[in-house]
């Protein structure tokens, strides 16, 4: 499930549980390819932040490459990675933090 995040709903949506946040932009080719892969992870909560429309959130997390991912657990960052990743790579990263 992919949820669009912005400055208005970000805090409420990410404060509880394990949340994978993707920082991306419409013009980013790798982001478009990553989006196809993310749709296959339909059982995982994924938040998507458009960095062009939400520069404050991108700045808060010091996003310098797209796509970039931040994994949050109860609102706290537990892992960060960037670039194009397979669904298996993403699942392995998430699984490490399920305990």
C-alpha positions in Angstrom: 0.0 0.0 0.0 1.5 3.3 -1.1 0.4 6.4 0.8 1.2 9.9 -0.5 2.8 11.9 2.2 3.1 15.7 2.5 3.8 18.3 5.2 0.2 18.0 6.5 0.0 14.2 7.1 3.6 13.1 7.5 3.8 13.2 11.3 0.5 11.5 11.9 1.1 8.7 9.3 4.6 7.8 10.5 4.5 8.0 14.3 3.5 4.4 14.9 4.8 1.1 13.6 7.4 0.2 10.9 7.1 2.6 8.0 9.1 2.7 4.8 9.3 6.2 3.3 10.4 6.8 -0.3 11.7 10.2 -1.3 11.2 10.7 -5.0 10.3 13.1 -7.8 8.2 12.8 -11.0 11.2 13.6 -13.2 13.4 10.9 -11.8 13.7 7.9 -14.1 15.0 5.6 -11.4 12.1 6.6 -9.2 9.6 5.6 -11.9 11.3 2.2 -12.2 11.3 1.9 -8.4 7.6 2.7 -8.2 6.8 -0.4 -10.3 8.7 -2.5 -7.8 7.1 -0.9 -4.8 3.6 -1.6 -6.1 4.5 -5.3 -5.9 5.0 -4.9 -2.1 1.3 -4.3 -1.6 1.3 -5.9 1.9 3.9 -3.3 3.1 3.0 0.2 4.3 5.1 2.6 2.1 4.9 6.3 2.2 5.9 8.4 -0.8 7.2 11.9 -0.5 7.5 14.0 -3.7 10.6 16.0 -2.9 9.7 18.8 -5.4 6.4 19.5 -3.5 7.7 18.8 0.0 11.2 20.3 0.2 10.9 20.7 4.0 10.6 17.0 4.5 13.5 16.3 2.0 15.6 18.8 3.9 14.7 17.4 7.3 16.1 14.0 6.2 19.0 15.5 4.2 17.9 13.8 1.0 20.6 14.3 -1.7 19.9 11.3 -4.0 16.7 9.9 -5.6 15.1 7.6 -4.9 16.1 7.6 -1.2 14.4 5.5 1.5 14.1 6.1 5.2 12.8 3.2 7.4 11.1 4.5 10.6 10.1 2.5 13.6 7.6 4.4 15.8 8.7 7.6 14.2 12.5 7.1 14.7 14.9 6.4 11.8 16.3 2.9 12.0 17.8 2.6 8.5 18.4 4.6 5.3 19.4 3.6 1.8 19.2 5.0 -1.7 19.1 3.9 -5.3 17.1 1.4 -7.2 16.4 -1.8 -5.2 14.7 -5.1 -5.9 11.6 -6.1 -3.8 13.8 -8.8 -2.3 16.4 -6.3 -1.1 13.7 -4.1 0.4 12.1 -7.0 2.1 15.4 -8.1 3.6 16.0 -4.6 5.0 12.5 -4.4 6.5 12.6 -7.9 7.9 15.7 -7.0 10.0 13.6 -4.5 11.9 10.5 -6.5 12.6 11.6 -7.8 16.0 
